Amino acid sequence: MPNELQSQPFDRRAFLRRMTRGLFGVIGAGAIGFSFWDRKGPEGESQSSAGVLPDFSIPSLAGRMSVAHGDHRGRMVREAVGALGGMAAFIRPGDRVLLKVNAAFAAPPAIGATSHPELVAQVVRMCREAGAAKVLVTDNPINDPGSCFTLSGISAAAHAEGAEIVLPDQDLFEPYSIPGATLIRHWPVLTAPLRRVDKVIGLAPVKDHHRSGASMTIKNWYGLLGGRRNIFHQQIHTIISELALLIKPTLVILDGTLSMMHNGPTGGSFDDLKATRTLIAGTDPVAVDTRGAELLGKTIEDLPHLRMAGDLLSR
């Protein structure tokens, strides 16, 4: 079947109101592991010794989203981004670009637990065609980073298109705080690659998640955290909502060609996957993830972190 394409601007608050169907509260999570981080954070409201992270978004492209349908990731991402003005609307000649992929697990791409190499290769190619001087690809995987990038196929795909893999060496992290945050306070964050680039693009698969309900583009920023980040698991919706404040990306791309419907985020069986034949590109991660939740048969009522993130970004 040929790919189908939709594109429209939107207002986040109106979009979320339509999706909530009357949800008015958010259930808070219990406290855990306070001894492992500095609740006060650094003195004053300084984010880190190197200063606040850049805002990588493009104001003139705010509130844009497009949805492509089909089976071929390369064609779908070109159509979806094309409906937003093409990659040249986001990447200027000479830009240094960071792709934050999901390489969390040492698993083959067919399992659907990581960003698909076909999509990674196509997005790198599109950035280079738009004139990017350098494209970096990074993540801080749960398993051994080298093995994760290799077995997922991401390393080979990125190198084939001229991109550089940035493995999460310890010296690339720094203590970072978000003003007003309760969890990301003086916490090690993979900031060095972010300080080396002009634009940031997030690439995430659509996955079920046994703690948060779903793993999509906002949860993907979890891979920028270092330290004993598993202590945040009992406050999973809070930490994901704060990740929406940590990074203001240029563009996010959500791959629902095959969605992991069960046993996420690792999966492990083809029975966990469903051909949902959808790819979503946009500049508002909350709206993109709200649309992506539909592929899992979920709404914002099922995913409190989406409403929490929307509230934080609207302040």
C-alpha positions in Angstrom: 0.0 0.0 0.0 1.3 3.5 -0.7 2.2 5.7 2.3 -0.5 8.1 3.5 0.5 11.5 5.0 -1.1 14.0 7.3 0.3 17.3 8.5 -1.1 20.0 10.6 -0.2 22.7 13.1 -1.6 22.5 16.6 -2.0 24.1 20.0 -0.6 21.9 22.7 -3.1 22.8 25.3 -6.1 22.3 23.0 -4.5 19.1 21.8 -4.1 17.7 25.3 -7.6 18.8 26.3 -9.0 16.7 23.4 -7.0 13.7 24.5 -7.7 13.8 28.2 -11.5 13.4 28.2 -11.8 14.9 31.7 -8.6 13.9 33.4 -8.0 16.6 36.1 -5.4 15.2 38.5 -2.1 13.5 38.4 -1.1 10.8 40.9 2.2 11.5 42.5 4.8 8.8 43.0 6.4 7.7 46.2 9.8 8.9 47.3 12.8 6.6 46.9 16.6 6.8 47.1 17.0 10.4 48.4 20.4 9.6 49.7 21.7 9.2 46.2 21.2 12.7 45.0 21.6 16.3 46.3 18.0 17.5 46.9 19.2 21.1 47.1 21.2 20.9 44.0 24.1 23.4 43.4 24.1 26.8 45.1 21.5 29.1 43.8 19.8 28.0 40.6 22.9 27.4 38.5 22.5 24.4 36.2 26.1 23.3 36.0 29.6 24.7 35.9 29.3 25.1 32.2 25.9 26.8 32.3 22.4 26.0 31.0 22.0 23.7 28.0 21.0 25.5 24.8 17.5 25.6 23.5 17.7 23.7 20.3 14.2 24.4 19.1 13.3 26.7 16.2 10.5 29.1 17.3 9.2 29.6 13.8 8.5 25.9 13.6 6.9 25.4 17.0 3.7 23.4 17.1 4.2 21.3 14.0 3.5 17.6 13.5 3.1 15.3 10.6 2.1 11.6 10.4 3.1 9.2 7.7 1.8 5.7 7.1 3.4 2.8 5.5 6.0 0.1 5.9 9.3 1.6 4.7 10.9 3.8 7.3 13.2 5.6 4.9 10.4 6.7 2.7 8.1 7.5 5.6 10.6 9.8 7.4 11.3 11.7 4.2 7.5 12.2 3.7 6.8 13.2 7.3 9.7 15.6 7.6 9.0 16.9 4.1 5.5 17.8 5.2 7.1 20.0 7.9 9.2 21.8 5.3 12.0 19.3 4.7 15.1 18.7 6.7 16.5 22.0 5.3 13.9 23.8 7.4 15.6 22.4 10.5 19.3 22.0 9.5 21.3 24.8 8.0 24.6 24.4 6.1 27.4 24.1 8.5 25.3 22.9 11.5 26.6 20.3 13.8 23.7 17.9 14.6 23.2 15.4 17.4 20.9 12.4 17.0 19.8 11.0 20.3 18.8 7.4 19.5 17.5 4.6 21.7 20.4 2.1 21.9 19.5 0.9 25.4 19.8 -2.8 24.8 22.2 -5.2 23.1 19.5 -6.5 20.9 19.0 -7.0 17.1 16.9 -4.4 15.4 14.1 -6.9 14.5 13.1 -7.0 18.2 12.0 -3.4 18.2 13.7 -2.5 21.5 16.0 0.2 19.9 16.0 2.8 17.2 16.0 1.0 13.8 19.2 1.4 11.8 17.3 2.0 8.6 15.7 5.1 10.2 19.0 6.2 11.7 20.8 6.0 8.3 18.1 7.9 6.5 18.0 10.7 9.1 21.8 11.1 9.0 21.6 11.2 5.2 18.9 13.8 5.3 21.0 16.0 7.7 24.0 15.7 5.4 21.9 16.6 2.4 20.7 19.7 4.2 24.4 20.7 4.7 25.2 19.5 8.2 28.9 19.7 8.8 28.9 16.9 11.3 26.4 14.4 12.6 26.9 12.8 16.0 24.9 9.8 17.3 24.7 9.1 21.1 23.0 7.3 23.9 23.9 6.0 27.4 22.6 2.4 27.1 21.6 0.1 30.0 23.9 -2.6 28.7 27.5 -2.3 27.5 27.5 0.7 25.1 29.8 -0.7 22.5 27.8 -3.9 22.3 24.4 -2.1 22.2 25.5 0.2 19.3 26.9 -2.8 17.4 24.2 -5.4 17.9 21.4 -2.9 17.3 22.9 -2.1 13.9 23.0 1.6 14.8 26.8 1.9 14.7 27.1 0.4 11.2 24.2 2.5 9.9 25.6 5.7 11.3 29.2 5.1 10.1 27.9 4.2 6.6 26.4 7.6 6.2 29.4 9.5 7.7 28.1 10.1 11.2 30.2 9.7 14.4 29.1 7.5 17.3 29.7 9.1 20.7 30.0 6.5 23.5 29.1 7.7 27.0 32.5 8.1 28.5 32.5 9.3 32.1 34.3 12.6 31.3 31.3 13.5 29.0 29.0 13.9 32.0 28.6 16.8 34.4 26.4 17.6 37.4 23.3 19.4 36.1 20.2 20.9 37.7 16.9 22.1 36.2 15.4 25.1 38.2 12.3 24.0 40.0 12.9 20.3 39.3 12.7 17.8 42.2 14.8 14.9 40.7 17.2 16.4 38.1 19.2 18.3 40.7 23.0 18.1 40.6 22.6 14.9 38.7 25.2 13.6 36.1 23.9 14.3 32.6 25.6 13.5 29.3 26.0 17.2 28.4 29.3 17.2 26.5 27.8 16.1 23.1 25.0 18.6 23.6 27.4 21.4 24.0 29.2 20.5 20.8 26.2 20.8 18.5 23.8 23.3 17.1 20.7 21.1 16.6 19.3 18.0 18.4 17.0 15.4 16.9 15.4 12.6 19.0 14.7 9.2 17.3 12.6 6.8 19.4 10.6 3.6 18.7 7.1 3.2 20.1 7.2 0.7 23.0 5.2 -0.5 25.9 6.9 0.1 29.2 6.2 -1.9 32.4 6.7 1.1 34.7 5.7 4.2 32.7 3.1 2.7 30.4 5.0 3.8 27.3 8.5 4.7 26.1 8.5 7.3 23.3 10.3 10.5 22.5 10.3 12.1 25.9 11.3 8.9 27.7 14.1 8.6 25.1 16.0 11.5 26.9 16.4 9.2 29.9 19.4 7.9 28.1 21.1 11.3 28.8 21.1 10.6 32.5 24.1 9.0 34.2 24.6 7.8 37.7 22.3 5.3 39.5 19.3 6.4 37.5 17.3 3.3 38.4 16.5 5.0 41.7 14.0 7.2 39.8 11.9 4.2 38.8 9.3 4.7 41.6 9.0 8.3 40.4 8.9 7.4 36.8 6.3 9.9 35.7 8.0 12.8 37.5 11.4 12.0 36.0 10.0 11.7 32.5 8.1 15.0 32.8 11.4 16.7 33.9 13.2 15.3 30.9 10.8 17.4 28.8 12.4 20.4 30.5 15.9 19.1 30.1 16.0 19.0 26.3 14.1 21.3 23.9 14.9 19.5 20.7 14.9 20.8 17.1 12.8 17.8 16.0 11.6 14.4 17.3 10.8 11.4 15.2 8.7 8.6 16.6 8.9 5.3 14.8 5.7 3.2 15.0 6.3 1.1 11.9 6.3 -1.8 14.3 5.2 -1.0 17.9 6.1 -3.1 20.9 2.7 -3.7 22.4 3.8 -6.0 25.3 6.7 -6.8 27.6 8.4 -3.4 27.1 10.8 -1.9 27.1 13.0 -4.9 26.2 10.5 -7.2 24.5 12.3 -10.2 23.1 9.6 -11.9 21.0 8.1 -11.1 17.7 4.8 -11.7 19.4 5.3 -8.5 21.3 5.3 -6.5 18.1 2.4 -5.2 16.0 2.6 -3.6 12.5 1.1 -0.1 13.3 2.6 1.3 10.1 3.0 4.9 11.4 5.8 7.4 11.8 5.3 10.7 13.5 7.6 13.8 13.2 7.1 17.0 15.1 8.5 19.8 17.1 6.4 19.3 20.2 7.4 16.0 21.9 4.3 16.0 24.2 1.9 16.2 21.3 4.0 13.6 19.3 3.9 11.2 22.2 0.2 11.8 22.8 -0.5 10.8 19.2 1.9 7.9 19.5 0.1 6.6 22.5 -2.8 5.8 20.3 -0.7 3.1 18.6 -0.4 1.3 21.9 -4.2 1.6 22.5 -3.5 4.2 25.2 -4.6 7.8 26.0 -3.2 10.5 28.2 -5.2 9.1 31.1 -2.9 6.0 31.0 0.3 8.1 30.8 0.4 10.7 33.6 3.8 11.9 32.5 2.4 13.4 29.3 0.0 15.7 31.2 2.7 16.5 33.7 5.2 17.4 31.0 2.6 19.5 29.2 1.9 21.4 32.4 5.6 22.0 33.0 6.2 23.3 29.5 3.2 25.6 29.6 4.3 27.5 32.7 
